[in-house]
Amino acid sequence: AHDVHYVRPQFAHLPLIDNAQGERLAKSKHSLDVGALRESGWSAERMIGYCMYLLGYKNPGQTLPVDMSAADALALFGNDETPWDSVRSNLADKSVPFLD
C-alpha cells in the first residue's frame, strides 16, 4: 500500500565524471574516497558540512557549505524544520559548482 500523500523521489544517474585531466573518477582508483579527501585537505567537519549543505541544511543567505561537527549534524535531524523539500531536490545540480 502506498501513502497517497507520499511523493516518490526522483533520481538521476551520473554515469561518468571526469577530473581536470579528463580521467574518469572512480572508487576503484580511490578518486573520491574519504582517504583521498583527507589527503587533499578536507577535514571531517568539512565533509559533514558539505553533505548537510547538499541536503538543504543551511543558514539564510548561506551560499557555500560551512564546516559542521557530527554532533551538530545529528541534532539537526531531530529538528521539526527538517528541509525535506530540499532533500527531494536535484542534488546533482547543487553539487556541480563544488566539483570544478
Backbone torsions as a table, in degrees:
resi	resn	phi	psi	omega
1	ALA	NA	143.0	179.9
2	HIS	-113.8	143.0	174.1
3	ASP	-73.1	126.6	-176.9
4	VAL	-67.3	-18.1	-179.8
5	HIS	-94.4	-4.2	-178.8
6	TYR	-77.0	128.1	176.1
7	VAL	-98.3	118.6	-178.7
8	ARG	-66.9	127.8	-179.5
9	PRO	-66.4	151.8	176.3
10	GLN	-111.9	141.1	-177.9
11	PHE	-126.4	152.6	175.5
12	ALA	-119.4	140.3	176.2
13	HIS	-101.3	123.4	176.9
14	LEU	-104.4	97.2	-171.1
15	PRO	-70.8	-24.4	-174.3
16	LEU	-150.7	126.6	174.7
17	ILE	-127.5	130.0	-179.1
18	ASP	-105.5	154.2	172.8
19	ASN	-87.0	-175.0	-176.6
20	ALA	-62.9	-24.6	179.2
21	GLN	-89.0	3.7	179.6
22	GLY	82.0	8.7	179.0
23	GLU	-88.7	145.2	-179.3
24	ARG	-66.8	131.2	172.5
25	LEU	-82.6	129.9	-177.1
26	ALA	-150.2	145.2	176.9
27	LYS	-60.6	-34.6	-178.4
28	SER	-64.4	-22.7	176.8
29	LYS	-100.1	9.1	-179.4
30	HIS	57.7	33.0	-178.0
31	SER	-66.4	-40.0	-172.9
32	LEU	-126.7	23.8	179.7
33	ASP	-80.4	168.9	-176.1
34	VAL	-60.3	-39.1	178.9
35	GLY	-60.6	-42.2	178.7
36	ALA	-65.5	-39.6	177.8
37	LEU	-64.7	-42.6	178.4
38	ARG	-62.5	-42.9	179.2
39	GLU	-62.4	-29.7	179.6
40	SER	-89.0	7.5	173.2
41	GLY	103.7	2.8	179.5
42	TRP	-79.4	126.8	173.6
43	SER	-85.9	165.1	176.1
44	ALA	-59.3	-40.0	-179.6
45	GLU	-64.5	-35.4	178.4
46	ARG	-68.3	-42.4	178.6
47	MET	-62.6	-44.0	179.8
48	ILE	-64.1	-45.6	179.2
49	GLY	-60.5	-39.3	178.6
50	TYR	-64.0	-46.7	179.4
51	CYS	-63.3	-42.4	-179.9
52	MET	-65.6	-36.9	177.2
53	TYR	-61.5	-44.2	179.3
54	LEU	-64.3	-27.9	177.7
55	LEU	-81.7	-4.8	177.1
56	GLY	100.4	4.0	178.4
57	TYR	-85.6	100.9	178.5
58	LYS	-154.0	158.9	178.4
59	ASN	-80.6	154.4	177.0
60	PRO	-54.5	132.1	179.4
61	GLY	83.7	-6.8	-179.8
62	GLN	-73.3	125.6	-178.6
63	THR	-112.4	-8.1	179.2
64	LEU	-132.3	153.7	176.2
65	PRO	-63.7	150.2	174.7
66	VAL	-124.1	152.4	178.7
67	ASP	-58.9	144.4	-179.1
68	MET	-148.1	136.6	177.6
69	SER	-75.4	159.7	177.6
70	ALA	-62.4	-38.5	179.8
71	ALA	-63.1	-42.9	178.5
72	ASP	-65.5	-39.2	179.3
73	ALA	-65.2	-44.9	179.6
74	LEU	-62.8	-37.1	179.5
75	ALA	-63.0	-33.8	-179.7
76	LEU	-67.5	-29.8	-178.6
77	PHE	-68.5	-20.0	177.2
78	GLY	-90.9	-2.8	-177.2
79	ASN	-74.1	137.8	178.3
80	ASP	-67.4	-13.0	-178.0
81	GLU	-98.8	28.5	178.6
82	THR	-56.7	126.4	-174.8
83	PRO	-80.0	65.5	-175.8
84	TRP	-61.8	-28.0	176.0
85	ASP	-62.5	-37.8	178.3
86	SER	-68.5	-34.8	179.2
87	VAL	-62.7	-33.6	-179.6
88	ARG	-83.0	-5.3	-178.7
89	SER	-75.9	177.2	-175.4
90	ASN	-81.0	99.7	-178.4
91	LEU	-67.0	-28.6	179.3
92	ALA	-62.0	-44.0	179.3
93	ASP	-63.3	-38.1	179.6
94	LYS	-69.0	-29.8	-175.2
95	SER	-78.9	-32.1	-171.4
96	VAL	-51.1	-46.6	-177.5
97	PRO	-61.0	-23.3	-176.4
98	PHE	-95.6	-4.5	-179.1
99	LEU	-97.3	-7.3	-179.8
100	ASP	-72.7	NA	NA
